[in-house]
Amino acid sequence: MRLRREKSWVLPKGKLNPGEHPRVAAKREVLEETGHDVSVHEFLGSMSYPVDGKIKIVQFWHMRAVGLPIGELTDDVKAVKWLPLKQAIDALSRPHEKVFLAHVGPMALEAARKALREKARPTRRNGHIRRSRGAPVVAPAEHTLAKDYRRTNKNAFVRALGSWIGRVSQSTSRRMS
């Protein structure tokens, strides 16, 4: 989404209300900022970065838009675009968001593709083979997606995030010198 004041492209995010679960806050913030109702699935990861002398921690979730926009954009959002991963990474203005999306995006897309392939495979029921009729992916497949993502890509994500934090720390200390 493009912010009106800064004229920068950023990932949607916001603050938790008191007592609010991060998953609920993510759904609310995306609706408020993009106008889209979304279904929220598994946790993708978090990142932290300094803002005005404080550390901001942001959690990201795998989401899917549910239909067309149902609300207006907030005043601080000028535009919203749904882009292919590479274009989304290139469009982002903040380096830490680019790095995060570059590392998490491919893993999330591969897990989603795998879930769709598994959904399309023939299954046996009562001794008969049933083929999927292209039904949308539902909760059980999403659960499989989350489990596979955690098992196969957690360490790669942790290494990438650690590497990014190291690079940010080095560049921050150079600027302060």
PyMOL commands that place a pseudoatom at each C-alpha (Angstrom):
pseudoatom trace, name=CA, resn=MET, resi=1, chain=A, elem=C, hetatm=0, pos=[0.000, 0.000, 0.000]
pseudoatom trace, name=CA, resn=ARG, resi=2, chain=A, elem=C, hetatm=0, pos=[1.161, 3.529, -0.654]
pseudoatom trace, name=CA, resn=LEU, resi=3, chain=A, elem=C, hetatm=0, pos=[1.211, 5.968, 2.231]
pseudoatom trace, name=CA, resn=ARG, resi=4, chain=A, elem=C, hetatm=0, pos=[-0.135, 9.429, 1.488]
pseudoatom trace, name=CA, resn=ARG, resi=5, chain=A, elem=C, hetatm=0, pos=[2.292, 11.531, 3.577]
pseudoatom trace, name=CA, resn=GLU, resi=6, chain=A, elem=C, hetatm=0, pos=[5.549, 9.661, 2.971]
pseudoatom trace, name=CA, resn=LYS, resi=7, chain=A, elem=C, hetatm=0, pos=[4.679, 8.631, -0.601]
pseudoatom trace, name=CA, resn=SER, resi=8, chain=A, elem=C, hetatm=0, pos=[6.237, 5.256, 0.193]
pseudoatom trace, name=CA, resn=TRP, resi=9, chain=A, elem=C, hetatm=0, pos=[5.056, 1.719, -0.572]
pseudoatom trace, name=CA, resn=VAL, resi=10, chain=A, elem=C, hetatm=0, pos=[4.838, -0.427, 2.573]
pseudoatom trace, name=CA, resn=LEU, resi=11, chain=A, elem=C, hetatm=0, pos=[3.309, -3.640, 3.857]
pseudoatom trace, name=CA, resn=PRO, resi=12, chain=A, elem=C, hetatm=0, pos=[0.045, -3.167, 5.808]
pseudoatom trace, name=CA, resn=LYS, resi=13, chain=A, elem=C, hetatm=0, pos=[0.538, -3.137, 9.573]
pseudoatom trace, name=CA, resn=GLY, resi=14, chain=A, elem=C, hetatm=0, pos=[-0.711, -1.418, 12.688]
pseudoatom trace, name=CA, resn=LYS, resi=15, chain=A, elem=C, hetatm=0, pos=[-1.009, -1.451, 16.439]
pseudoatom trace, name=CA, resn=LEU, resi=16, chain=A, elem=C, hetatm=0, pos=[-2.718, -3.937, 18.727]
pseudoatom trace, name=CA, resn=ASN, resi=17, chain=A, elem=C, hetatm=0, pos=[-5.696, -2.723, 20.720]
pseudoatom trace, name=CA, resn=PRO, resi=18, chain=A, elem=C, hetatm=0, pos=[-5.527, -3.556, 24.455]
pseudoatom trace, name=CA, resn=GLY, resi=19, chain=A, elem=C, hetatm=0, pos=[-6.194, -7.294, 24.910]
pseudoatom trace, name=CA, resn=GLU, resi=20, chain=A, elem=C, hetatm=0, pos=[-6.417, -7.911, 21.154]
pseudoatom trace, name=CA, resn=HIS, resi=21, chain=A, elem=C, hetatm=0, pos=[-4.876, -11.084, 19.692]
pseudoatom trace, name=CA, resn=PRO, resi=22, chain=A, elem=C, hetatm=0, pos=[-2.277, -10.351, 16.975]
pseudoatom trace, name=CA, resn=ARG, resi=23, chain=A, elem=C, hetatm=0, pos=[-4.173, -12.481, 14.441]
pseudoatom trace, name=CA, resn=VAL, resi=24, chain=A, elem=C, hetatm=0, pos=[-7.367, -10.466, 15.028]
pseudoatom trace, name=CA, resn=ALA, resi=25, chain=A, elem=C, hetatm=0, pos=[-5.417, -7.206, 14.846]
pseudoatom trace, name=CA, resn=ALA, resi=26, chain=A, elem=C, hetatm=0, pos=[-3.848, -8.253, 11.534]
pseudoatom trace, name=CA, resn=LYS, resi=27, chain=A, elem=C, hetatm=0, pos=[-7.276, -8.891, 9.999]
pseudoatom trace, name=CA, resn=ARG, resi=28, chain=A, elem=C, hetatm=0, pos=[-8.627, -5.584, 11.334]
pseudoatom trace, name=CA, resn=GLU, resi=29, chain=A, elem=C, hetatm=0, pos=[-5.624, -3.557, 10.174]
pseudoatom trace, name=CA, resn=VAL, resi=30, chain=A, elem=C, hetatm=0, pos=[-5.707, -5.006, 6.652]
pseudoatom trace, name=CA, resn=LEU, resi=31, chain=A, elem=C, hetatm=0, pos=[-9.426, -4.210, 6.389]
pseudoatom trace, name=CA, resn=GLU, resi=32, chain=A, elem=C, hetatm=0, pos=[-8.890, -0.671, 7.706]
pseudoatom trace, name=CA, resn=GLU, resi=33, chain=A, elem=C, hetatm=0, pos=[-5.900, 0.061, 5.494]
pseudoatom trace, name=CA, resn=THR, resi=34, chain=A, elem=C, hetatm=0, pos=[-6.779, -1.751, 2.257]
pseudoatom trace, name=CA, resn=GLY, resi=35, chain=A, elem=C, hetatm=0, pos=[-10.569, -2.068, 2.373]
pseudoatom trace, name=CA, resn=HIS, resi=36, chain=A, elem=C, hetatm=0, pos=[-10.270, -5.853, 1.911]
pseudoatom trace, name=CA, resn=ASP, resi=37, chain=A, elem=C, hetatm=0, pos=[-11.771, -8.463, 4.175]
pseudoatom trace, name=CA, resn=VAL, resi=38, chain=A, elem=C, hetatm=0, pos=[-9.258, -11.300, 4.492]
pseudoatom trace, name=CA, resn=SER, resi=39, chain=A, elem=C, hetatm=0, pos=[-9.082, -14.800, 5.851]
pseudoatom trace, name=CA, resn=VAL, resi=40, chain=A, elem=C, hetatm=0, pos=[-6.083, -15.097, 8.159]
pseudoatom trace, name=CA, resn=HIS, resi=41, chain=A, elem=C, hetatm=0, pos=[-4.104, -18.325, 8.115]
pseudoatom trace, name=CA, resn=GLU, resi=42, chain=A, elem=C, hetatm=0, pos=[-0.733, -19.257, 9.568]
pseudoatom trace, name=CA, resn=PHE, resi=43, chain=A, elem=C, hetatm=0, pos=[1.864, -16.993, 11.135]
pseudoatom trace, name=CA, resn=LEU, resi=44, chain=A, elem=C, hetatm=0, pos=[4.673, -16.162, 8.680]
pseudoatom trace, name=CA, resn=GLY, resi=45, chain=A, elem=C, hetatm=0, pos=[7.157, -14.427, 10.942]
pseudoatom trace, name=CA, resn=SER, resi=46, chain=A, elem=C, hetatm=0, pos=[8.016, -11.174, 12.592]
pseudoatom trace, name=CA, resn=MET, resi=47, chain=A, elem=C, hetatm=0, pos=[10.554, -8.427, 12.248]
pseudoatom trace, name=CA, resn=SER, resi=48, chain=A, elem=C, hetatm=0, pos=[11.743, -5.629, 14.464]
pseudoatom trace, name=CA, resn=TYR, resi=49, chain=A, elem=C, hetatm=0, pos=[13.313, -2.296, 13.648]
pseudoatom trace, name=CA, resn=PRO, resi=50, chain=A, elem=C, hetatm=0, pos=[14.005, 1.031, 15.373]
pseudoatom trace, name=CA, resn=VAL, resi=51, chain=A, elem=C, hetatm=0, pos=[11.454, 3.847, 15.130]
pseudoatom trace, name=CA, resn=ASP, resi=52, chain=A, elem=C, hetatm=0, pos=[11.997, 7.105, 17.011]
pseudoatom trace, name=CA, resn=GLY, resi=53, chain=A, elem=C, hetatm=0, pos=[14.396, 5.512, 19.492]
pseudoatom trace, name=CA, resn=LYS, resi=54, chain=A, elem=C, hetatm=0, pos=[12.084, 2.573, 20.230]
pseudoatom trace, name=CA, resn=ILE, resi=55, chain=A, elem=C, hetatm=0, pos=[11.971, -0.943, 18.811]
pseudoatom trace, name=CA, resn=LYS, resi=56, chain=A, elem=C, hetatm=0, pos=[8.875, -1.741, 16.763]
pseudoatom trace, name=CA, resn=ILE, resi=57, chain=A, elem=C, hetatm=0, pos=[7.933, -5.419, 16.406]
pseudoatom trace, name=CA, resn=VAL, resi=58, chain=A, elem=C, hetatm=0, pos=[5.664, -6.420, 13.518]
pseudoatom trace, name=CA, resn=GLN, resi=59, chain=A, elem=C, hetatm=0, pos=[4.072, -9.844, 13.016]
pseudoatom trace, name=CA, resn=PHE, resi=60, chain=A, elem=C, hetatm=0, pos=[3.017, -11.035, 9.569]
pseudoatom trace, name=CA, resn=TRP, resi=61, chain=A, elem=C, hetatm=0, pos=[0.357, -13.603, 8.704]
pseudoatom trace, name=CA, resn=HIS, resi=62, chain=A, elem=C, hetatm=0, pos=[-0.548, -15.524, 5.562]
pseudoatom trace, name=CA, resn=MET, resi=63, chain=A, elem=C, hetatm=0, pos=[-3.844, -14.015, 4.361]
pseudoatom trace, name=CA, resn=ARG, resi=64, chain=A, elem=C, hetatm=0, pos=[-6.209, -14.296, 1.434]
pseudoatom trace, name=CA, resn=ALA, resi=65, chain=A, elem=C, hetatm=0, pos=[-8.512, -11.553, 0.216]
pseudoatom trace, name=CA, resn=VAL, resi=66, chain=A, elem=C, hetatm=0, pos=[-12.171, -12.522, 0.433]
pseudoatom trace, name=CA, resn=GLY, resi=67, chain=A, elem=C, hetatm=0, pos=[-13.867, -11.020, -2.614]
pseudoatom trace, name=CA, resn=LEU, resi=68, chain=A, elem=C, hetatm=0, pos=[-13.765, -7.385, -3.663]
pseudoatom trace, name=CA, resn=PRO, resi=69, chain=A, elem=C, hetatm=0, pos=[-12.973, -4.499, -1.291]
pseudoatom trace, name=CA, resn=ILE, resi=70, chain=A, elem=C, hetatm=0, pos=[-15.751, -3.857, 1.207]
pseudoatom trace, name=CA, resn=GLY, resi=71, chain=A, elem=C, hetatm=0, pos=[-14.437, -0.661, 2.779]
pseudoatom trace, name=CA, resn=GLU, resi=72, chain=A, elem=C, hetatm=0, pos=[-12.727, 2.611, 1.987]
pseudoatom trace, name=CA, resn=LEU, resi=73, chain=A, elem=C, hetatm=0, pos=[-9.006, 3.215, 2.445]
pseudoatom trace, name=CA, resn=THR, resi=74, chain=A, elem=C, hetatm=0, pos=[-7.976, 5.092, 5.582]
pseudoatom trace, name=CA, resn=ASP, resi=75, chain=A, elem=C, hetatm=0, pos=[-6.925, 8.726, 5.155]
pseudoatom trace, name=CA, resn=ASP, resi=76, chain=A, elem=C, hetatm=0, pos=[-3.213, 7.919, 5.412]
pseudoatom trace, name=CA, resn=VAL, resi=77, chain=A, elem=C, hetatm=0, pos=[-3.332, 5.343, 2.575]
pseudoatom trace, name=CA, resn=LYS, resi=78, chain=A, elem=C, hetatm=0, pos=[-3.260, 6.694, -0.978]
pseudoatom trace, name=CA, resn=ALA, resi=79, chain=A, elem=C, hetatm=0, pos=[-3.362, 3.425, -2.961]
pseudoatom trace, name=CA, resn=VAL, resi=80, chain=A, elem=C, hetatm=0, pos=[-3.384, -0.369, -2.683]
pseudoatom trace, name=CA, resn=LYS, resi=81, chain=A, elem=C, hetatm=0, pos=[-1.984, -2.793, -5.255]
pseudoatom trace, name=CA, resn=TRP, resi=82, chain=A, elem=C, hetatm=0, pos=[-1.936, -6.593, -5.381]
pseudoatom trace, name=CA, resn=LEU, resi=83, chain=A, elem=C, hetatm=0, pos=[1.296, -7.524, -7.149]
pseudoatom trace, name=CA, resn=PRO, resi=84, chain=A, elem=C, hetatm=0, pos=[3.271, -10.634, -8.033]
pseudoatom trace, name=CA, resn=LEU, resi=85, chain=A, elem=C, hetatm=0, pos=[5.964, -11.281, -5.430]
pseudoatom trace, name=CA, resn=LYS, resi=86, chain=A, elem=C, hetatm=0, pos=[8.940, -9.902, -7.400]
pseudoatom trace, name=CA, resn=GLN, resi=87, chain=A, elem=C, hetatm=0, pos=[7.080, -6.694, -8.270]
pseudoatom trace, name=CA, resn=ALA, resi=88, chain=A, elem=C, hetatm=0, pos=[5.899, -6.313, -4.669]
pseudoatom trace, name=CA, resn=ILE, resi=89, chain=A, elem=C, hetatm=0, pos=[9.459, -6.617, -3.359]
pseudoatom trace, name=CA, resn=ASP, resi=90, chain=A, elem=C, hetatm=0, pos=[10.703, -4.086, -5.919]
pseudoatom trace, name=CA, resn=ALA, resi=91, chain=A, elem=C, hetatm=0, pos=[7.870, -1.649, -5.117]
pseudoatom trace, name=CA, resn=LEU, resi=92, chain=A, elem=C, hetatm=0, pos=[8.463, -1.589, -1.353]
pseudoatom trace, name=CA, resn=SER, resi=93, chain=A, elem=C, hetatm=0, pos=[10.220, 1.561, -0.125]
pseudoatom trace, name=CA, resn=ARG, resi=94, chain=A, elem=C, hetatm=0, pos=[11.660, 0.319, 3.164]
pseudoatom trace, name=CA, resn=PRO, resi=95, chain=A, elem=C, hetatm=0, pos=[14.726, -1.936, 2.929]
pseudoatom trace, name=CA, resn=HIS, resi=96, chain=A, elem=C, hetatm=0, pos=[13.791, -4.059, 5.966]
pseudoatom trace, name=CA, resn=GLU, resi=97, chain=A, elem=C, hetatm=0, pos=[10.378, -4.839, 4.434]
pseudoatom trace, name=CA, resn=LYS, resi=98, chain=A, elem=C, hetatm=0, pos=[12.005, -5.739, 1.100]
pseudoatom trace, name=CA, resn=VAL, resi=99, chain=A, elem=C, hetatm=0, pos=[14.360, -8.192, 2.831]
pseudoatom trace, name=CA, resn=PHE, resi=100, chain=A, elem=C, hetatm=0, pos=[11.564, -9.691, 4.910]
pseudoatom trace, name=CA, resn=LEU, resi=101, chain=A, elem=C, hetatm=0, pos=[9.270, -10.216, 1.912]
pseudoatom trace, name=CA, resn=ALA, resi=102, chain=A, elem=C, hetatm=0, pos=[12.133, -11.519, -0.236]
pseudoatom trace, name=CA, resn=HIS, resi=103, chain=A, elem=C, hetatm=0, pos=[12.787, -14.275, 2.322]
pseudoatom trace, name=CA, resn=VAL, resi=104, chain=A, elem=C, hetatm=0, pos=[9.283, -15.115, 3.520]
pseudoatom trace, name=CA, resn=GLY, resi=105, chain=A, elem=C, hetatm=0, pos=[7.400, -14.610, 0.244]
pseudoatom trace, name=CA, resn=PRO, resi=106, chain=A, elem=C, hetatm=0, pos=[8.912, -17.519, -1.719]
pseudoatom trace, name=CA, resn=MET, resi=107, chain=A, elem=C, hetatm=0, pos=[8.405, -19.911, 1.197]
pseudoatom trace, name=CA, resn=ALA, resi=108, chain=A, elem=C, hetatm=0, pos=[4.766, -18.894, 1.584]
pseudoatom trace, name=CA, resn=LEU, resi=109, chain=A, elem=C, hetatm=0, pos=[4.121, -19.195, -2.168]
pseudoatom trace, name=CA, resn=GLU, resi=110, chain=A, elem=C, hetatm=0, pos=[5.746, -22.631, -2.366]
pseudoatom trace, name=CA, resn=ALA, resi=111, chain=A, elem=C, hetatm=0, pos=[3.753, -23.859, 0.617]
pseudoatom trace, name=CA, resn=ALA, resi=112, chain=A, elem=C, hetatm=0, pos=[0.540, -22.571, -1.005]
pseudoatom trace, name=CA, resn=ARG, resi=113, chain=A, elem=C, hetatm=0, pos=[1.424, -24.289, -4.307]
pseudoatom trace, name=CA, resn=LYS, resi=114, chain=A, elem=C, hetatm=0, pos=[2.142, -27.531, -2.472]
pseudoatom trace, name=CA, resn=ALA, resi=115, chain=A, elem=C, hetatm=0, pos=[-1.204, -27.333, -0.677]
pseudoatom trace, name=CA, resn=LEU, resi=116, chain=A, elem=C, hetatm=0, pos=[-2.998, -26.807, -3.996]
pseudoatom trace, name=CA, resn=ARG, resi=117, chain=A, elem=C, hetatm=0, pos=[-1.166, -29.772, -5.580]
pseudoatom trace, name=CA, resn=GLU, resi=118, chain=A, elem=C, hetatm=0, pos=[-2.097, -31.987, -2.636]
pseudoatom trace, name=CA, resn=LYS, resi=119, chain=A, elem=C, hetatm=0, pos=[-5.704, -30.836, -2.917]
pseudoatom trace, name=CA, resn=ALA, resi=120, chain=A, elem=C, hetatm=0, pos=[-5.767, -31.826, -6.607]
pseudoatom trace, name=CA, resn=ARG, resi=121, chain=A, elem=C, hetatm=0, pos=[-4.445, -35.371, -6.002]
pseudoatom trace, name=CA, resn=PRO, resi=122, chain=A, elem=C, hetatm=0, pos=[-6.945, -38.217, -6.184]
pseudoatom trace, name=CA, resn=THR, resi=123, chain=A, elem=C, hetatm=0, pos=[-7.969, -39.613, -2.801]
pseudoatom trace, name=CA, resn=ARG, resi=124, chain=A, elem=C, hetatm=0, pos=[-9.471, -42.949, -1.788]
pseudoatom trace, name=CA, resn=ARG, resi=125, chain=A, elem=C, hetatm=0, pos=[-12.751, -43.082, 0.068]
pseudoatom trace, name=CA, resn=ASN, resi=126, chain=A, elem=C, hetatm=0, pos=[-14.589, -46.316, 0.770]
pseudoatom trace, name=CA, resn=GLY, resi=127, chain=A, elem=C, hetatm=0, pos=[-12.319, -48.064, -1.750]
pseudoatom trace, name=CA, resn=HIS, resi=128, chain=A, elem=C, hetatm=0, pos=[-13.202, -45.614, -4.566]
pseudoatom trace, name=CA, resn=ILE, resi=129, chain=A, elem=C, hetatm=0, pos=[-10.924, -42.976, -6.044]
pseudoatom trace, name=CA, resn=ARG, resi=130, chain=A, elem=C, hetatm=0, pos=[-12.285, -39.443, -5.738]
pseudoatom trace, name=CA, resn=ARG, resi=131, chain=A, elem=C, hetatm=0, pos=[-10.813, -36.567, -7.673]
pseudoatom trace, name=CA, resn=SER, resi=132, chain=A, elem=C, hetatm=0, pos=[-10.993, -32.984, -6.504]
pseudoatom trace, name=CA, resn=ARG, resi=133, chain=A, elem=C, hetatm=0, pos=[-13.305, -30.753, -8.518]
pseudoatom trace, name=CA, resn=GLY, resi=134, chain=A, elem=C, hetatm=0, pos=[-11.170, -27.668, -8.042]
pseudoatom trace, name=CA, resn=ALA, resi=135, chain=A, elem=C, hetatm=0, pos=[-12.745, -26.702, -4.756]
pseudoatom trace, name=CA, resn=PRO, resi=136, chain=A, elem=C, hetatm=0, pos=[-10.987, -23.867, -2.956]
pseudoatom trace, name=CA, resn=VAL, resi=137, chain=A, elem=C, hetatm=0, pos=[-8.374, -24.769, -0.385]
pseudoatom trace, name=CA, resn=VAL, resi=138, chain=A, elem=C, hetatm=0, pos=[-10.042, -25.074, 3.010]
pseudoatom trace, name=CA, resn=ALA, resi=139, chain=A, elem=C, hetatm=0, pos=[-8.850, -25.198, 6.600]
pseudoatom trace, name=CA, resn=PRO, resi=140, chain=A, elem=C, hetatm=0, pos=[-7.320, -28.731, 6.591]
pseudoatom trace, name=CA, resn=ALA, resi=141, chain=A, elem=C, hetatm=0, pos=[-5.112, -27.888, 3.606]
pseudoatom trace, name=CA, resn=GLU, resi=142, chain=A, elem=C, hetatm=0, pos=[-4.153, -24.603, 5.252]
pseudoatom trace, name=CA, resn=HIS, resi=143, chain=A, elem=C, hetatm=0, pos=[-3.167, -26.529, 8.375]
pseudoatom trace, name=CA, resn=THR, resi=144, chain=A, elem=C, hetatm=0, pos=[-0.970, -28.776, 6.228]
pseudoatom trace, name=CA, resn=LEU, resi=145, chain=A, elem=C, hetatm=0, pos=[0.529, -25.684, 4.608]
pseudoatom trace, name=CA, resn=ALA, resi=146, chain=A, elem=C, hetatm=0, pos=[1.406, -24.220, 8.004]
pseudoatom trace, name=CA, resn=LYS, resi=147, chain=A, elem=C, hetatm=0, pos=[2.912, -27.481, 9.295]
pseudoatom trace, name=CA, resn=ASP, resi=148, chain=A, elem=C, hetatm=0, pos=[5.040, -27.968, 6.158]
pseudoatom trace, name=CA, resn=TYR, resi=149, chain=A, elem=C, hetatm=0, pos=[6.171, -24.335, 6.214]
pseudoatom trace, name=CA, resn=ARG, resi=150, chain=A, elem=C, hetatm=0, pos=[7.351, -24.598, 9.807]
pseudoatom trace, name=CA, resn=ARG, resi=151, chain=A, elem=C, hetatm=0, pos=[9.074, -27.948, 9.336]
pseudoatom trace, name=CA, resn=THR, resi=152, chain=A, elem=C, hetatm=0, pos=[10.949, -27.191, 6.107]
pseudoatom trace, name=CA, resn=ASN, resi=153, chain=A, elem=C, hetatm=0, pos=[11.629, -23.465, 6.161]
pseudoatom trace, name=CA, resn=LYS, resi=154, chain=A, elem=C, hetatm=0, pos=[11.882, -22.289, 9.753]
pseudoatom trace, name=CA, resn=ASN, resi=155, chain=A, elem=C, hetatm=0, pos=[15.667, -22.553, 9.926]
pseudoatom trace, name=CA, resn=ALA, resi=156, chain=A, elem=C, hetatm=0, pos=[16.160, -20.844, 6.554]
pseudoatom trace, name=CA, resn=PHE, resi=157, chain=A, elem=C, hetatm=0, pos=[13.941, -17.981, 7.672]
pseudoatom trace, name=CA, resn=VAL, resi=158, chain=A, elem=C, hetatm=0, pos=[15.720, -17.640, 11.022]
pseudoatom trace, name=CA, resn=ARG, resi=159, chain=A, elem=C, hetatm=0, pos=[19.132, -17.572, 9.283]
pseudoatom trace, name=CA, resn=ALA, resi=160, chain=A, elem=C, hetatm=0, pos=[17.926, -14.975, 6.753]
pseudoatom trace, name=CA, resn=LEU, resi=161, chain=A, elem=C, hetatm=0, pos=[16.396, -12.764, 9.439]
pseudoatom trace, name=CA, resn=GLY, resi=162, chain=A, elem=C, hetatm=0, pos=[19.562, -13.017, 11.543]
pseudoatom trace, name=CA, resn=SER, resi=163, chain=A, elem=C, hetatm=0, pos=[21.655, -12.054, 8.524]
pseudoatom trace, name=CA, resn=TRP, resi=164, chain=A, elem=C, hetatm=0, pos=[19.382, -9.086, 7.831]
pseudoatom trace, name=CA, resn=ILE, resi=165, chain=A, elem=C, hetatm=0, pos=[19.531, -7.906, 11.460]
pseudoatom trace, name=CA, resn=GLY, resi=166, chain=A, elem=C, hetatm=0, pos=[23.323, -8.076, 11.289]
pseudoatom trace, name=CA, resn=ARG, resi=167, chain=A, elem=C, hetatm=0, pos=[23.418, -5.989, 8.115]
pseudoatom trace, name=CA, resn=VAL, resi=168, chain=A, elem=C, hetatm=0, pos=[20.986, -3.410, 9.543]
pseudoatom trace, name=CA, resn=SER, resi=169, chain=A, elem=C, hetatm=0, pos=[22.988, -3.176, 12.776]
pseudoatom trace, name=CA, resn=GLN, resi=170, chain=A, elem=C, hetatm=0, pos=[26.207, -2.615, 10.831]
pseudoatom trace, name=CA, resn=SER, resi=171, chain=A, elem=C, hetatm=0, pos=[24.694, 0.059, 8.585]
pseudoatom trace, name=CA, resn=THR, resi=172, chain=A, elem=C, hetatm=0, pos=[23.058, 1.778, 11.581]
pseudoatom trace, name=CA, resn=SER, resi=173, chain=A, elem=C, hetatm=0, pos=[26.323, 1.871, 13.516]
pseudoatom trace, name=CA, resn=ARG, resi=174, chain=A, elem=C, hetatm=0, pos=[28.146, 3.263, 10.440]
pseudoatom trace, name=CA, resn=ARG, resi=175, chain=A, elem=C, hetatm=0, pos=[25.571, 6.066, 10.109]
pseudoatom trace, name=CA, resn=MET, resi=176, chain=A, elem=C, hetatm=0, pos=[25.875, 6.930, 13.794]
pseudoatom trace, name=CA, resn=SER, resi=177, chain=A, elem=C, hetatm=0, pos=[29.710, 7.114, 13.568]
for i in range(1, 177): cmd.bond("trace and resi %d" % i, "trace and resi %d" % (i + 1))
show_as sticks, trace
zoom trace
